């Protein structure tokens, strides 16, 4: 088939599957969409919560688009205020983590699919 339609909220919530549902939802619908080269994530960080860990990539550039809410995005040592319809391009090597404001924060993340390319960075926000 040359196209696939899927409601993103119907994709599996991997945050719940991994025990992180208190802080966020994380849906990665590339399999549901039959995507071969494009990565996509719907990330919803709950009001007043922070993602449970940061990450960076070896090769995959990402673009985040804020759908709703507001908060901060930490990129390495810089903390940026973000809000609705902000689009942020992040080069692979930057460590990134989201902290939601009182409304929560919903983001679509796009990038090329690189299996095994992500590196998790625990305790990033507090490591200064």
Secondary structure by P-SEA (a helix, b strand, c coil): cccccccccccccccccccccccbbbbbcccccccccbbbbbbbbccccccccccccccbbbbbbbcbbbbbbbcccbbbbbcccbbbbbcccccbbbbbcccbbbbbbbbccccccbbbbccccccc
